[in-house]
Amino acid sequence: MPKLISMGDCIIDFLPSAPKSVKFEAKMGGAPVNVCAAVAKMGGRACFFGKLAADAFGRFLKSEMENLGIDTSLTVVDAECKTGLAFVDLKEDGDRDFFFYRDVPADANLSPDEVDEGIFENGDVLHFCSVSLPESPTRHAIRKAAGCARERGAVVSFDVNVRLNLWKSEDALKAAIDEFLPFADIVKVTDEELAFITGLSDENEGIKCLIGRAPAAKIIFVTKGEKGSAAYDRTLSRTALPAYPAEVVDTTGAGDCFIGSVIAMLLSKEAELSLDGMRKAMELAVRACACVISKKGGAPSMPTRQEAEELK
């Protein structure tokens, strides 16, 4: 059965009890593990390939993944590292800011030597995002994995996922994105990220620029919050869907739910890397995202496929 291998950070998100509150609750966080949760909840095989600390937080994270049905057989535990922490500032409109605390974080210390190219098979999907691409062992591990995945016939998915406060400069982030774009079959950006990395405010012009920088990309997704989402192929043909109506409580994990739903459809062979195939996947994804933003938290709020399909 084809599987998702999602690489990068699995950390502790401290979520406020209410906007502007300084009372926080610890939750599992990290875009790659959110994507794993989305795929697992929809019945797919989702493997988290990253490093956890051997501390209490690390044990909590591993337990949370397993409770959600995420395969942890590729997860590495390291007693020399600490768990990365992120405090989330929840805004009145459900959007959020992140503040990171990272002292020898486990998620940044996965070694390239810990990447076995034999884990990838034809039909698998490798997913990662730029949060894990600042200079670190994990950056080089992801680069090795992306090369192995392409050689083995796996689909490579890159969610740009800009978090400027993790980077020394905007130029360093843009350079890392440009380095990893050539590996990607699927690229996901928000409308704001598209403008940031291309310097172009017009979506069509931005997509044209991005396609030139991602020579292997077959599909580029642009998610736009309440304005919906669009998918483009290399000919600049486009399919778009409005956002599914929902009362916004917390947008954490919405983008991860979107791409996770698409990956789940690819793994089940119900979608393919074409605009027609992506249209079907996006119809499920927008419903799933509506489920996520109506609840608090990331991975635990991911819906099952039945929940998404039955959403009123």
C-alpha positions as CSV (number, residue, x, y, z in Angstrom):
1,M,0.0,0.0,0.0
2,P,1.5,3.4,-0.9
3,K,2.4,5.5,2.0
4,L,3.0,9.1,3.1
5,I,6.5,9.8,4.5
6,S,6.3,13.3,6.1
7,M,9.6,14.8,7.3
8,G,10.4,17.7,9.6
9,D,9.2,19.0,12.9
10,C,7.0,17.4,15.5
11,I,7.0,19.9,18.5
12,I,4.9,21.2,21.3
13,D,2.4,23.9,20.5
14,F,1.3,25.8,23.5
15,L,-2.2,27.1,22.6
16,P,-3.8,29.9,24.5
17,S,-7.2,29.3,26.2
18,A,-8.5,32.4,24.5
19,P,-7.2,35.3,22.4
20,K,-4.6,37.4,24.3
21,S,-4.7,34.9,27.2
22,V,-1.4,33.8,28.9
23,K,-2.9,30.5,30.0
24,F,-1.6,27.8,27.6
25,E,-2.3,24.1,27.0
26,A,0.3,21.8,25.4
27,K,-0.7,20.2,22.1
28,M,1.2,18.3,19.5
29,G,2.3,20.6,16.7
30,G,4.3,20.8,13.5
31,A,3.1,21.0,9.9
32,P,4.5,17.6,8.9
33,V,2.8,15.7,11.7
34,N,-0.4,17.6,11.0
35,V,-0.3,16.3,7.5
36,C,0.3,12.8,8.8
37,A,-2.7,13.1,11.0
38,A,-4.9,14.3,8.1
39,V,-3.9,11.3,6.0
40,A,-4.2,8.8,8.8
41,K,-7.6,10.1,9.8
42,M,-8.7,9.6,6.2
43,G,-7.6,6.0,6.2
44,G,-4.2,6.3,4.6
45,R,-0.9,5.0,5.8
46,A,1.1,8.0,7.2
47,C,4.6,7.7,8.5
48,F,6.3,10.5,10.4
49,F,10.1,10.5,9.7
50,G,11.7,12.9,12.1
51,K,13.5,13.1,15.4
52,L,12.0,13.3,18.9
53,A,13.7,14.0,22.2
54,A,13.7,11.4,24.9
55,D,12.2,13.8,27.4
56,A,8.6,13.9,28.7
57,F,7.5,16.1,25.8
58,G,9.0,13.6,23.3
59,R,7.2,10.7,24.9
60,F,4.0,12.7,24.8
61,L,4.4,13.5,21.1
62,K,5.1,9.8,20.2
63,S,2.0,8.7,22.2
64,E,-0.1,11.4,20.5
65,M,1.0,10.3,17.0
66,E,0.2,6.6,17.7
67,N,-3.2,7.5,19.2
68,L,-4.0,9.2,15.9
69,G,-2.9,6.2,13.9
70,I,0.4,7.7,12.6
71,D,3.1,5.1,11.9
72,T,6.1,5.9,14.0
73,S,8.3,3.1,12.8
74,L,10.6,5.7,11.0
75,T,10.6,8.1,14.0
76,V,14.0,8.5,15.6
77,V,14.4,9.2,19.4
78,D,17.5,11.0,20.6
79,A,18.4,11.5,24.3
80,E,20.9,14.3,23.4
81,C,18.2,16.7,22.1
82,K,15.3,18.7,23.6
83,T,11.8,19.1,22.3
84,G,11.2,22.3,20.3
85,L,8.4,24.6,21.7
86,A,6.1,27.0,20.0
87,F,3.8,29.4,21.7
88,V,0.8,30.4,19.6
89,D,-0.8,33.8,19.9
90,L,-4.4,33.4,18.8
91,K,-6.0,36.5,17.2
92,E,-9.6,37.5,17.4
93,D,-10.3,36.4,13.8
94,G,-8.9,32.9,14.4
95,D,-5.5,33.6,12.7
96,R,-2.3,33.2,14.7
97,D,1.3,34.1,15.3
98,F,4.0,31.7,16.4
99,F,6.9,32.3,18.9
100,F,9.6,29.6,18.8
101,Y,11.9,28.4,21.6
102,R,14.6,26.1,20.3
103,D,17.7,24.9,22.2
104,V,19.3,21.9,20.4
105,P,15.8,20.9,19.1
106,A,15.3,17.3,18.2
107,D,13.4,18.1,15.0
108,A,16.5,20.0,13.6
109,N,18.9,17.2,14.2
110,L,17.9,14.3,12.0
111,S,21.1,13.2,10.3
112,P,21.4,12.4,6.5
113,D,23.0,9.1,7.7
114,E,19.6,8.3,9.3
115,V,17.9,8.4,5.8
116,D,17.6,4.9,4.3
117,E,16.8,5.3,0.6
118,G,15.1,1.9,0.8
119,I,12.1,3.4,2.6
120,F,10.7,4.9,-0.6
121,E,8.7,2.9,-3.1
122,N,6.9,3.8,-6.3
123,G,3.6,5.5,-5.5
124,D,4.7,6.8,-2.1
125,V,4.5,10.5,-1.2
126,L,7.3,12.5,0.5
127,H,6.1,15.7,2.1
128,F,8.1,18.5,3.8
129,C,8.0,22.3,4.3
130,S,10.5,25.2,4.7
131,V,10.1,25.3,8.5
132,S,12.8,22.5,8.6
133,L,15.1,24.0,6.0
134,P,17.2,26.5,8.0
135,E,20.8,25.3,8.1
136,S,20.7,22.1,10.2
137,P,21.3,18.3,9.9
138,T,17.6,17.9,9.1
139,R,17.8,20.2,6.1
140,H,20.5,17.9,4.6
141,A,18.5,14.8,5.6
142,I,15.4,16.2,3.7
143,R,17.6,17.0,0.7
144,K,18.9,13.4,0.6
145,A,15.4,12.0,1.1
146,A,14.0,14.2,-1.7
147,G,16.6,12.9,-4.1
148,C,16.0,9.3,-3.1
149,A,12.2,9.7,-3.4
150,R,12.5,11.0,-7.0
151,E,14.8,8.2,-8.0
152,R,12.4,5.6,-6.5
153,G,9.3,7.0,-8.2
154,A,7.7,8.6,-5.2
155,V,5.8,11.9,-5.5
156,V,7.5,14.9,-3.7
157,S,5.3,17.5,-2.0
158,F,6.7,20.8,-0.8
159,D,4.6,23.1,1.3
160,V,6.5,26.5,1.3
161,N,4.9,27.4,4.7
162,V,6.9,30.6,5.5
163,R,7.8,31.3,9.1
164,L,10.1,34.3,8.9
165,N,11.0,34.3,12.6
166,L,12.9,31.0,12.1
167,W,15.3,32.6,9.6
168,K,18.2,34.9,9.8
169,S,17.0,36.8,6.8
170,E,14.4,36.8,4.1
171,D,17.1,36.2,1.5
172,A,18.2,33.0,3.3
173,L,14.6,31.7,3.3
174,K,14.2,32.5,-0.4
175,A,17.4,30.8,-1.3
176,A,16.4,27.6,0.6
177,I,13.0,27.6,-1.1
178,D,14.7,27.9,-4.5
179,E,17.1,25.1,-3.6
180,F,14.3,22.7,-2.8
181,L,11.7,23.7,-5.4
182,P,13.3,21.6,-8.2
183,F,12.6,18.4,-6.2
184,A,8.8,19.0,-6.0
185,D,6.0,17.4,-8.0
186,I,3.5,19.3,-5.9
187,V,4.1,22.8,-4.5
188,K,1.7,24.4,-2.1
189,V,1.7,28.1,-1.2
190,T,-0.6,30.6,0.3
191,D,-1.4,33.7,-1.8
192,E,0.8,35.8,0.6
193,E,3.6,33.3,0.2
194,L,3.4,33.3,-3.6
195,A,3.8,37.1,-3.5
196,F,6.6,36.9,-1.0
197,I,8.8,34.4,-2.9
198,T,8.2,35.8,-6.4
199,G,7.8,39.5,-5.6
200,L,4.7,39.6,-7.8
201,S,1.3,40.6,-6.6
202,D,-0.6,39.2,-9.6
203,E,-1.4,35.6,-9.0
204,N,-1.1,34.4,-12.6
205,E,2.3,36.1,-13.0
206,G,3.4,34.7,-9.7
207,I,2.4,31.2,-10.8
208,K,4.2,31.6,-14.1
209,C,7.4,32.6,-12.2
210,L,7.0,29.8,-9.7
211,I,6.6,27.2,-12.5
212,G,9.9,28.4,-13.9
213,R,11.6,27.8,-10.6
214,A,10.0,24.4,-10.0
215,P,10.8,22.5,-13.3
216,A,9.4,19.1,-12.1
217,A,6.2,20.5,-10.6
218,K,3.0,19.1,-12.1
219,I,0.6,20.9,-9.7
220,I,0.8,24.1,-7.8
221,F,-1.8,24.9,-5.1
222,V,-2.6,28.4,-3.9
223,T,-4.7,28.5,-0.7
224,K,-6.3,31.8,0.1
225,G,-8.2,31.3,3.4
226,E,-11.8,32.5,3.1
227,K,-11.2,33.3,-0.6
228,G,-10.8,29.6,-1.4
229,S,-8.1,27.8,-3.3
230,A,-6.8,27.2,-6.8
231,A,-4.7,24.6,-8.5
232,Y,-2.5,25.2,-11.6
233,D,-0.7,22.9,-14.0
234,R,2.4,23.7,-16.1
235,T,0.3,25.1,-18.9
236,L,-1.1,27.7,-16.4
237,S,-4.6,26.1,-16.7
238,R,-6.5,26.5,-13.5
239,T,-9.2,25.0,-11.4
240,A,-10.6,26.8,-8.3
241,L,-13.0,26.2,-5.4
242,P,-14.5,28.6,-2.9
243,A,-13.9,28.0,0.8
244,Y,-16.5,25.8,2.4
245,P,-18.6,27.8,4.9
246,A,-17.6,27.4,8.6
247,E,-17.4,29.4,11.8
248,V,-13.8,30.1,12.4
249,V,-12.4,29.1,15.8
250,D,-8.8,28.4,15.1
251,T,-7.0,28.3,11.7
252,T,-4.1,26.2,13.0
253,G,-3.5,23.2,10.7
254,A,-5.9,24.3,8.0
255,G,-3.3,24.4,5.2
256,D,-1.9,21.0,6.5
257,C,-5.4,19.6,6.3
258,F,-5.8,20.8,2.8
259,I,-2.6,19.2,1.5
260,G,-3.1,16.1,3.7
261,S,-6.5,15.5,2.1
262,V,-5.0,15.8,-1.4
263,I,-2.3,13.3,-0.5
264,A,-4.8,10.9,1.0
265,M,-6.7,10.9,-2.3
266,L,-3.4,10.4,-4.2
267,L,-2.5,7.4,-2.0
268,S,-5.9,5.8,-2.5
269,K,-5.6,6.2,-6.3
270,E,-8.8,8.3,-6.3
271,A,-6.9,11.3,-7.6
272,E,-4.0,11.9,-9.9
273,L,-1.6,14.7,-10.7
274,S,-3.8,16.4,-13.2
275,L,-6.3,19.3,-12.9
276,D,-9.3,17.0,-13.2
277,G,-7.8,14.7,-10.5
278,M,-7.0,17.6,-8.3
279,R,-10.5,19.0,-8.6
280,K,-11.9,15.9,-7.0
281,A,-9.2,16.0,-4.2
282,M,-9.9,19.7,-3.6
283,E,-13.6,19.1,-3.1
284,L,-12.7,16.8,-0.2
285,A,-10.0,19.1,1.0
286,V,-12.1,22.3,1.4
287,R,-14.7,20.3,3.4
288,A,-12.0,18.9,5.6
289,C,-10.5,22.3,6.2
290,A,-14.0,23.6,7.2
291,C,-14.0,20.9,9.9
292,V,-10.5,21.9,11.2
293,I,-11.1,25.6,11.5
294,S,-14.3,25.1,13.4
295,K,-12.3,23.5,16.3
296,K,-9.3,24.4,18.4
297,G,-5.9,22.8,17.7
298,G,-4.1,21.1,14.7
299,A,-3.6,17.4,14.4
300,P,-6.4,16.3,16.9
301,S,-9.0,18.4,14.9
302,M,-8.3,16.6,11.6
303,P,-11.6,15.0,10.4
304,T,-12.2,11.5,9.1
305,R,-13.3,11.3,5.5
306,Q,-16.8,10.5,6.5
307,E,-16.9,13.6,8.7
308,A,-15.7,15.8,5.9
309,E,-18.1,14.3,3.3
310,E,-21.1,14.6,5.7
311,L,-20.4,18.2,6.6
312,K,-23.6,20.2,6.2
